[in-house]
């Protein structure tokens, strides 16, 4: 499953540079499929969102850092554990029960983002 950031986030930013998929954004900032990936042209995320990879998408949160589920692979294919959770000083990077994915699904997502 993907990781989410809870309301306990203190906006320290420790998680953002650790994400190999550039799936973590500061609250209020727009995101793009192309940020930190090799995605180009029209791309469809696992959620079904289809967009130009370079098109800005609305922020998921305006108050705290957030993780774009369509880009989160729980660091599968990069690290043994989700790096955001490993570095979070308040343990607010937790599994997202609304975005359950198998290791195979996460691996496929990683491949689609970094082909």
C-alpha positions in Angstrom: 0.0 0.0 0.0 1.1 3.6 -0.4 2.2 5.7 2.5 0.3 8.8 3.8 1.3 11.6 6.1 -1.0 12.2 9.0 -2.1 15.4 10.7 0.6 14.9 13.3 3.1 16.2 10.6 5.2 19.1 12.0 6.3 20.2 8.5 9.9 19.6 9.2 10.5 18.4 5.6 12.8 15.5 6.5 10.8 13.1 4.3 10.7 15.1 1.1 14.3 14.6 -0.1 14.3 10.9 0.9 11.6 9.9 -1.7 13.1 8.2 -4.8 9.8 8.9 -6.7 9.5 12.6 -5.7 6.0 11.7 -4.4 6.2 14.0 -1.4 5.3 17.7 -1.6 5.1 20.5 0.8 1.5 21.5 1.6 0.0 23.9 -0.9 2.5 23.0 -3.7 1.3 21.6 -7.0 2.6 18.3 -8.1 3.4 16.7 -11.5 3.8 13.1 -12.7 7.1 14.1 -14.3 8.7 15.4 -11.1 11.6 13.1 -10.3 10.5 10.4 -12.8 11.0 9.6 -16.4 7.3 10.0 -17.3 6.6 12.0 -20.4 3.4 12.8 -22.4 0.0 11.6 -21.3 0.2 9.3 -18.2 -2.5 7.4 -16.3 -1.9 6.8 -12.6 -3.2 3.8 -10.7 -6.0 5.9 -9.4 -7.2 6.5 -13.0 -6.1 10.1 -13.2 -4.9 10.8 -16.7 -2.9 13.9 -17.3 0.0 15.4 -19.2 3.1 14.4 -17.2 4.2 18.0 -17.0 0.8 19.5 -16.1 0.5 20.8 -12.6 -2.0 19.0 -10.4 -3.8 20.4 -7.4 -2.2 19.9 -4.0 -3.5 17.0 -1.9 -3.1 19.1 1.2 -2.6 22.8 1.8 -1.4 22.6 5.5 1.1 19.7 5.8 3.4 17.7 3.6 1.6 15.1 1.5 2.3 12.0 -0.5 0.9 11.5 -4.0 -0.5 8.0 -3.9 -0.1 7.6 -7.7 3.7 8.1 -7.3 4.3 6.3 -4.0 5.9 2.8 -4.3 6.8 2.5 -0.6 10.4 2.7 -1.9 10.0 -0.8 -3.5 12.9 -1.3 -6.0 15.0 1.3 -4.2 15.2 0.6 -0.5 14.2 -2.1 2.0 11.6 0.1 3.8 9.8 3.4 3.1 12.4 6.1 3.7 9.9 8.8 4.6 8.8 6.7 7.6 12.4 5.9 8.5 13.4 9.5 8.9 10.1 11.0 10.2 10.8 12.3 13.7 7.1 12.1 14.8 6.1 8.9 13.0 3.4 10.5 10.9 4.3 8.6 7.6 2.1 5.5 7.9 0.5 2.9 5.6 -2.5 4.3 3.7 -5.3 1.8 4.3 -7.2 3.3 1.4 -4.4 2.5 -1.1 -3.5 -1.1 -0.5 -1.1 -2.5 -3.1 0.9 -5.7 -3.4 4.6 -5.8 -3.8 4.0 -6.7 -7.4 1.7 -3.7 -7.9 4.3 -1.4 -6.3 7.1 -2.9 -8.5 4.9 -2.3 -11.6 4.2 1.3 -10.5 7.9 1.9 -10.0 8.6 0.6 -13.5 6.0 2.8 -15.0 7.5 5.9 -13.3 11.1 5.0 -14.1 11.1 3.2 -17.4 
